[in-house]
Amino acid sequence: MSNLNVRSITGKDGQPVAFPTGISIGSGAAGSTNSIGIPGQQGFGVGICPGPLPSGMVELSGTRDPASDNYGNYQYSDGSIMCWIPAYFYKWGTGANGLALNDIDIQPFSAYSSVAEANAAGYALHRAFYDGGAVQSGVFTDKYLCSNNGGIASSIKNGKPLSSHVDHNPFANLTGSPANAYYGAIDAAKTRGASFFCNTRFLFAACAMLAYAHARAATAATWCAWYDADGVTNFPKGCNNNALGDQQDGGILYISDGYINAAKTGSANLFARTTHNGQNCGIADLNGNMWEITPGLTSNGANLYILDTAVAMKDFTSGNTLATDLWGATGLAAMYTSLGATYEALWATGANRMIKYGNAAAQVFSAAVSGNAWNYAGLGGPLAAGIGGTNGFGNDKIWDYKLNDMCPLSGGGWSGASDAGLWALYLSSTRITSTTGGGMRAALYL
């Protein structure tokens, strides 16, 4: 479905490999075609797709208007609402590269004529915008967690979120009966169409990075509803207090989906406080409600493996025997690069370990613009010294455990309290795990 012409491809090695030409791009301001916008300002974090739109995808009233609740929002033929996240460049502050330690600068896709030019200036294209060996101009990501819409896993407001367990809106009730296990999310995404795929950890972390940049740039709640001037809770809120509210924002109330304290999708009374950009146009409920199945990192029980940039997300499958499978030795050899037994902050060797994001005195993410360090940063993977816990990262946790066929989860659940958040990463489950709190959302490249 790609509409991109590629200048060059340098190889399948985890490096940035290509740059598209011939697409329509504009200035950095929100409202320009394919611009991520300016942190702290109206419209930041979503944007206008350069097109052509995939078959079945249409604009909404206000899609091109930064002042609209529908800015950067599109609708697919099944009724799903998806947000277009334009590709962006970022520089992570080291304290010696022109930015203060752990500061961040976001630049739109139009800022540089090539990835090489951006890299030379110390900016990386986020890993989320590589697919199938080529740079992507952006990605459609579900605005809401998926729910069962007549057998299709759809992104619809006030739906009952799907889960990997028979007791709670199970995957198996979808068309084709995807398994009630975490690997079932891969097949669930395909009920919407062959090119849709289960949202990856790279895409989840790309949204977390946008929220982090927005928090640091905002000076009021005008364009960032979850803004906290004190910086203690300056991040998106969600359903995470086990009582249909937020542990750190007593004003938020969700609508129950009828199961324990799980909420209907996007049902918060103060909706903008629950989106990645603090605006009604943003992606909802990345903090809490359902742990999201987000492939991108796995393990064979001995080593960690990270997905290569050459992988086309729409092509991967849910088993553990084929070259296209996200798990198993054959898939690992075909689609992943080994990070070894330990990598930066991830070093558990058999015992479950919990660590927290952030360190006020040390660099949290690598500023690398290519290679494994860049790929790992694209997962939201912290450096060895970048842990301990800070408010800027919500004191979100990583549960670190190298299980065979490990399946990453992101965001936290309805009872996660302050442990839930956009950086939360759970590495203590396998592909066959089945829980009432494990859900998913879908994504789509052009």
Secondary structure, 3 states (H helix, E strand, C coil): CCCCEECCCCCCCCCCCCCEECCCCCCCCCCCECCCCCCCCCCCCCCECCCCCCCCCEECCCCCCCCCCCCCEEECCCCCEEEEEECEEEEECCCCCCCCCCCEEEEEHHHCCCHHHHHHCCCEECHHHEECCEECCEEEEECCCEEEECCEEEECCCCCECECCCCCCEHHHCCCCCCCCCCHHHHHHHHHCCCCEECCHHHHHHHHHHHHHHHHHCCCCCCCCCCCCCCCCCCCCCECCCCCCECCECCCCCCECCCCCCECCCCCCCHHHHECCCCCCCCECCCECCEEECCCEEEECCCEEEECCCCCHHHCECCCCCCCECCCHHHHHHHEEEEECCECCECCCCCCEEEEECCCCCCCCCCCCCHHHHHHHHCCCCCCCCECCCHHHCCCEEEECCCECECCEECCCCCCHHHCCCCCEECCCECCCCCCCEECCEEECC
